[in-house]
Amino acid sequence: MTTESDVSSRPEGLLEVGRFGRPHGVRGQIYVKLTTDRDERVARGARLWAGSWFEVASSAPMFSTGPDRWVVSLVGVDDRNVCERLVNRVIWAEPIDDPDAVWVHEAIGAEVVGVDGEHHGRCVAVVANPANDLLELESGALVPVIFVVSVRPNDAGGYTALIDPPAGLFDVFVDGE
């Protein structure tokens, strides 16, 4: 659980990337559940913030429990007692510079525009969905992220999401037709 003091002392601009789980063994390893699909968040040398900064010494995926669970060793953390103090803490990290990625924090609030120039409104949420995450527009329309070409800063200080939707995605069906 994130406490008010955790949030207020967190360095500006960090993104939530996961949560510490229970300790693994007695030598300072801890389970990590990622909330991101970016495995480099737990790669050797990665910096994580959870009330203070930690550096990943090593990690190994726990494929038997799902693709988002890892056993992680942190530099300077070499006993179970220290790990127990980290249990359930939210993990934050600096943004990754990847121009091809669509980031949730940039998509929410973005003006959604088709490649044909048609404006479709603003994105109000990103909905988790097993097939593809969905951009929820203020109109209630849902756009699968596979149709998002890019999300880039705009001149107004916000973001614009460029989409290439298939024909009919925004058609409204009327009863009786």
N, C-alpha and C positions, 0 to 999 in steps of 0.2 A: 504494500500500500504506500503510495506517495504521500508524504506529509507536507503540510504547508511550509515548513522550514526547508525541506528538500527542494521544493519548487522555487522558493524565494532565493535560495543560495546557488541555484543551478546557473552555470555560465550561460550567457545569452547565445541564442542561435543553435543550441543542440537539439537533436532529434531523438525521440524515444526509439530504441532499437530492441529492447527485450527486458527480461527480468531475471534476477538471480533466483535459483531454486535452492534446494537443500544441499548440504555438503556431500561430497563423494569421497568416502574414505577418511583417513586421518592426516593426510599430508598436504592439506590446503587446496584440494581440488573442489570445484563447485559446479553444480548443474546450472546451465543457462538455457532459457527458453527464448529464442529470438522472435520478435514480432516483425521482422524484416526478412526478405528473401536474399539478402546480401551476406553471404557467408564470410566475407572479408571483415565483418564486424568482430569476429572472434579469431581472426588470423593472428599469428605471432606478430607482436609489435603494435597491434591495434590498441587505441586508447579509449577507455570506457569511463564514464562518469556516473557514480552512484553515491553522491554525498561527498566524494573526493575522487581524484583521478586514479585509475588502475591501468596497468599495461598487461596485455595478454602475453604470457610466457609460452603457452602451448594450448592446443585444444584438439578435441577428437569428437566427431559426430556420433550421436547415439541413434543409429538408424533403426534399432529395434523399438524405439519409443516415438519415432517420427523424425522428419527431416529438419525440424526446427529446434531440436534438443541437442545440446553439446555438453561435454565435460571440459571445463576450462581450468587452467592453472594461471594464477596471476602473479606477476613479479612482486616479491616481498611478502606474499601470503603463503605461509608454509605450515599452517596448522588449522585443524578443524574449528577451533574456537573463534578464530578470526572469520572464517567462512560463515559460521552460525550467525554472526552479527550482520551479514549481508543478505540473509534469506529474505525473499520477497521484495527486495529493493528494485525499483525501476532502474534500468540501465539506459543511459543517454550517450550519444556520440556526435561528433562533428559531421556535417553533411559531406557526402561523397560527391566529388566533381565528376559527373557523368552526363554529358549533354544529350545522350539518347534516352535517359531515364525519365519516367514520369513520376514526380514526387507528390504524395498526397497533400503535403502542406502548400504546394504551389497550385495544385489542381482546384482545391476548395477555394471558392471566391473568383476563380478565373472566368473570364468571358469566353464562351464556347462559340467558335466560328467554324463553319464548314470550309472545305477547300474551294468551294464555289463562291465564298464570300458571304454566305447567308449566316446571320446571327441567330443563335439558338437560345441565348440567355446565359445565366450564370450557373456555375456548378455550386451546389449547396452542400454536397456530401459525396464521399466515395464509399460505396456499399460493397462489403466483402461478398463475393459470390464464388462458388466452387469452380465454375467454368472460367470466368474472367471477372475481375472487379468491375463495378459499374459507376460511371459518373451520374449522379442524380442532379438533374437540372431543376431550377426553381419552378418550372412548369410541371414537374413531376415526371418528365421524360427520363428514360434511363439509356445511357450510352455505354456499351461495353468498351473497356479501355483498349481493346485490340484495334478500335477505330480511331484512337488518338494518335495523331501524327507527331505532335510536339506540344510542349507546354513551355512558353517562353515569356520573359518579362516584356511588358508593353510600355508605351510612352506615358501612361497614366499612373505608373508606379505599381501596378498590379501584374497579373499574368493573363495571357491569352492561350486557350487550348485550341489548337487546330485539329479538326477531326475530318475523317474521310468516311462518312457513313454510307451504308448501302441505301439504294433507293427504297423509300417507304418507311424508313426507321422512325420518322417523325409524323407519319400519317396517323390521323385520329379516326378510329372506326366508330361509326354512328349506328345505333340500333336500327335494324331493318335493312341494312345495306350489305 
